[in-house]
Amino acid sequence: MNSIEKKYISKLPEEIEISNHTSEISENSGEINTMKTKSTIRIRRPITIDIENNKFPYCIVWTPIPFITYIIPFIGHTGICSSNGIIHDFSSSYFVSVNDMAFGNPTKYIILDLKDKEKMNWDKAIDKGDERYNMEVHNLLCNNCHSHCAYVLNVVKYKNRSNYNMISIWWMIVTKGKYVSFIGFVKSYIGFFIFLILVILIYKNFY
């Protein structure tokens, strides 16, 4: 999809109102009476990912954490995105970052399959998650960025579930995550490969 198409789609309204006019002849006076009725059509807009500007509507995004991801390549930092693609991530104690993802731009993302009702409540759910985690202590092992994402999914009851947790989000990223590009793939694992090469070289020198 080119930039012109993206710009056009972004300007489409969520709803359009159509006016219908019907005419009928009065039996008593013979006059023509015009009745006006209105109907509303809801437009389902396609989700457009703007990787260049880091906009990922209705997505969970992932980026590597220096040193930690280098050793364990499937562990990283996650954020959850509002309807307009803004990233919200629980990056440290008492702080949810907005539009400034900790540890760098996303390298992987998941487009969530939200129903219309879930989309209507999506931004409110993210605000609720931000409000809660702005008062939470960040703990790498049991209360982290994955917990924040899971909380939002539980609020909207994504896929009729309300038991998402850190492991759920991690598994979604591992099994369903898409790389933003080949460069994104390289950024995700280059640290691990460098670490692996160093371990092999050290092993060969000492053994």
Contacts in CASP RR format, 6 or more apart in sequence:
PFRMAT RR
TARGET T0000
AUTHOR 0000-0000-0000
METHOD contacts of the structure
MODEL  1
MNSIEKKYISKLPEEIEISNHTSEISENSGEINTMKTKSTIRIRRPITID
IENNKFPYCIVWTPIPFITYIIPFIGHTGICSSNGIIHDFSSSYFVSVND
MAFGNPTKYIILDLKDKEKMNWDKAIDKGDERYNMEVHNLLCNNCHSHCA
YVLNVVKYKNRSNYNMISIWWMIVTKGKYVSFIGFVKSYIGFFIFLILVI
LIYKNFY
1 48 0 8 1.000
6 48 0 8 1.000
6 50 0 8 1.000
9 45 0 8 1.000
9 46 0 8 1.000
9 48 0 8 1.000
10 48 0 8 1.000
12 43 0 8 1.000
12 45 0 8 1.000
13 43 0 8 1.000
14 42 0 8 1.000
14 43 0 8 1.000
14 45 0 8 1.000
15 40 0 8 1.000
15 41 0 8 1.000
15 42 0 8 1.000
15 43 0 8 1.000
16 40 0 8 1.000
16 41 0 8 1.000
16 43 0 8 1.000
17 38 0 8 1.000
17 39 0 8 1.000
17 40 0 8 1.000
18 38 0 8 1.000
18 39 0 8 1.000
18 40 0 8 1.000
18 41 0 8 1.000
19 36 0 8 1.000
19 37 0 8 1.000
19 38 0 8 1.000
20 36 0 8 1.000
20 37 0 8 1.000
20 38 0 8 1.000
20 39 0 8 1.000
21 34 0 8 1.000
21 35 0 8 1.000
21 36 0 8 1.000
22 34 0 8 1.000
22 35 0 8 1.000
22 37 0 8 1.000
23 32 0 8 1.000
23 33 0 8 1.000
23 34 0 8 1.000
23 35 0 8 1.000
24 32 0 8 1.000
24 33 0 8 1.000
24 35 0 8 1.000
25 31 0 8 1.000
25 32 0 8 1.000
25 33 0 8 1.000
26 32 0 8 1.000
26 33 0 8 1.000
42 116 0 8 1.000
44 116 0 8 1.000
47 57 0 8 1.000
47 58 0 8 1.000
47 111 0 8 1.000
48 57 0 8 1.000
49 55 0 8 1.000
49 56 0 8 1.000
49 57 0 8 1.000
49 59 0 8 1.000
49 109 0 8 1.000
49 111 0 8 1.000
50 56 0 8 1.000
50 85 0 8 1.000
51 180 0 8 1.000
51 181 0 8 1.000
54 87 0 8 1.000
54 99 0 8 1.000
54 101 0 8 1.000
54 105 0 8 1.000
54 106 0 8 1.000
55 81 0 8 1.000
55 84 0 8 1.000
55 85 0 8 1.000
55 86 0 8 1.000
56 81 0 8 1.000
56 85 0 8 1.000
56 87 0 8 1.000
56 106 0 8 1.000
56 109 0 8 1.000
56 111 0 8 1.000
57 81 0 8 1.000
57 82 0 8 1.000
57 83 0 8 1.000
57 84 0 8 1.000
57 85 0 8 1.000
58 81 0 8 1.000
58 83 0 8 1.000
58 85 0 8 1.000
58 111 0 8 1.000
58 112 0 8 1.000
58 114 0 8 1.000
58 119 0 8 1.000
58 122 0 8 1.000
59 80 0 8 1.000
59 81 0 8 1.000
59 85 0 8 1.000
59 109 0 8 1.000
59 110 0 8 1.000
59 111 0 8 1.000
59 112 0 8 1.000
60 78 0 8 1.000
60 79 0 8 1.000
60 80 0 8 1.000
60 81 0 8 1.000
60 109 0 8 1.000
60 110 0 8 1.000
60 112 0 8 1.000
60 149 0 8 1.000
60 169 0 8 1.000
60 172 0 8 1.000
60 173 0 8 1.000
61 78 0 8 1.000
61 79 0 8 1.000
61 80 0 8 1.000
61 81 0 8 1.000
61 87 0 8 1.000
61 101 0 8 1.000
61 106 0 8 1.000
61 108 0 8 1.000
61 109 0 8 1.000
61 110 0 8 1.000
62 76 0 8 1.000
62 77 0 8 1.000
62 78 0 8 1.000
62 79 0 8 1.000
62 106 0 8 1.000
62 107 0 8 1.000
62 108 0 8 1.000
62 109 0 8 1.000
62 173 0 8 1.000
62 177 0 8 1.000
63 76 0 8 1.000
63 77 0 8 1.000
63 101 0 8 1.000
63 102 0 8 1.000
63 103 0 8 1.000
63 104 0 8 1.000
63 105 0 8 1.000
63 106 0 8 1.000
63 107 0 8 1.000
63 108 0 8 1.000
64 70 0 8 1.000
64 73 0 8 1.000
64 76 0 8 1.000
64 77 0 8 1.000
64 103 0 8 1.000
64 107 0 8 1.000
64 187 0 8 1.000
64 188 0 8 1.000
64 189 0 8 1.000
64 191 0 8 1.000
65 75 0 8 1.000
65 76 0 8 1.000
65 77 0 8 1.000
65 103 0 8 1.000
66 103 0 8 1.000
68 75 0 8 1.000
68 76 0 8 1.000
69 75 0 8 1.000
69 76 0 8 1.000
69 188 0 8 1.000
69 191 0 8 1.000
69 192 0 8 1.000
70 191 0 8 1.000
70 192 0 8 1.000
70 194 0 8 1.000
70 195 0 8 1.000
71 192 0 8 1.000
71 195 0 8 1.000
73 188 0 8 1.000
73 189 0 8 1.000
73 192 0 8 1.000
74 170 0 8 1.000
74 173 0 8 1.000
74 174 0 8 1.000
75 170 0 8 1.000
76 103 0 8 1.000
77 89 0 8 1.000
77 91 0 8 1.000
77 101 0 8 1.000
77 102 0 8 1.000
77 103 0 8 1.000
77 145 0 8 1.000
78 89 0 8 1.000
78 145 0 8 1.000
78 146 0 8 1.000
78 148 0 8 1.000
78 149 0 8 1.000
78 169 0 8 1.000
78 173 0 8 1.000
79 87 0 8 1.000
79 88 0 8 1.000
79 89 0 8 1.000
79 90 0 8 1.000
79 101 0 8 1.000
79 106 0 8 1.000
79 145 0 8 1.000
79 148 0 8 1.000
79 149 0 8 1.000
80 87 0 8 1.000
80 88 0 8 1.000
80 89 0 8 1.000
80 126 0 8 1.000
80 148 0 8 1.000
80 149 0 8 1.000
80 152 0 8 1.000
81 87 0 8 1.000
81 88 0 8 1.000
82 88 0 8 1.000
82 122 0 8 1.000
82 123 0 8 1.000
82 126 0 8 1.000
83 119 0 8 1.000
83 122 0 8 1.000
83 123 0 8 1.000
86 98 0 8 1.000
86 99 0 8 1.000
87 97 0 8 1.000
87 98 0 8 1.000
87 99 0 8 1.000
87 100 0 8 1.000
87 101 0 8 1.000
87 106 0 8 1.000
88 96 0 8 1.000
88 97 0 8 1.000
88 98 0 8 1.000
88 126 0 8 1.000
88 130 0 8 1.000
88 148 0 8 1.000
89 96 0 8 1.000
89 97 0 8 1.000
89 101 0 8 1.000
89 102 0 8 1.000
89 145 0 8 1.000
89 148 0 8 1.000
90 96 0 8 1.000
90 97 0 8 1.000
90 133 0 8 1.000
90 136 0 8 1.000
90 138 0 8 1.000
90 144 0 8 1.000
90 145 0 8 1.000
90 147 0 8 1.000
90 148 0 8 1.000
91 97 0 8 1.000
91 101 0 8 1.000
91 102 0 8 1.000
91 138 0 8 1.000
91 145 0 8 1.000
92 102 0 8 1.000
92 138 0 8 1.000
93 136 0 8 1.000
93 137 0 8 1.000
93 138 0 8 1.000
94 134 0 8 1.000
94 135 0 8 1.000
94 136 0 8 1.000
94 137 0 8 1.000
95 134 0 8 1.000
95 138 0 8 1.000
96 129 0 8 1.000
96 130 0 8 1.000
96 133 0 8 1.000
96 134 0 8 1.000
96 148 0 8 1.000
98 130 0 8 1.000
105 180 0 8 1.000
106 180 0 8 1.000
107 179 0 8 1.000
107 180 0 8 1.000
107 184 0 8 1.000
107 185 0 8 1.000
107 187 0 8 1.000
107 188 0 8 1.000
108 173 0 8 1.000
108 177 0 8 1.000
108 178 0 8 1.000
108 179 0 8 1.000
108 180 0 8 1.000
108 184 0 8 1.000
108 188 0 8 1.000
109 177 0 8 1.000
109 178 0 8 1.000
109 180 0 8 1.000
110 172 0 8 1.000
110 173 0 8 1.000
110 176 0 8 1.000
110 177 0 8 1.000
110 178 0 8 1.000
111 178 0 8 1.000
112 153 0 8 1.000
112 158 0 8 1.000
113 159 0 8 1.000
114 122 0 8 1.000
114 156 0 8 1.000
114 158 0 8 1.000
118 156 0 8 1.000
118 157 0 8 1.000
118 158 0 8 1.000
121 155 0 8 1.000
121 156 0 8 1.000
122 156 0 8 1.000
125 152 0 8 1.000
125 155 0 8 1.000
125 156 0 8 1.000
126 152 0 8 1.000
128 152 0 8 1.000
128 155 0 8 1.000
129 148 0 8 1.000
129 151 0 8 1.000
129 152 0 8 1.000
129 155 0 8 1.000
132 151 0 8 1.000
133 147 0 8 1.000
133 148 0 8 1.000
133 151 0 8 1.000
136 143 0 8 1.000
137 143 0 8 1.000
138 144 0 8 1.000
142 166 0 8 1.000
144 166 0 8 1.000
146 165 0 8 1.000
146 166 0 8 1.000
146 169 0 8 1.000
146 170 0 8 1.000
147 165 0 8 1.000
147 166 0 8 1.000
149 164 0 8 1.000
149 169 0 8 1.000
150 164 0 8 1.000
150 165 0 8 1.000
150 166 0 8 1.000
150 168 0 8 1.000
150 169 0 8 1.000
151 164 0 8 1.000
153 161 0 8 1.000
153 164 0 8 1.000
153 168 0 8 1.000
153 169 0 8 1.000
154 161 0 8 1.000
154 162 0 8 1.000
154 163 0 8 1.000
154 164 0 8 1.000
158 164 0 8 1.000
179 185 0 8 1.000
179 188 0 8 1.000
END
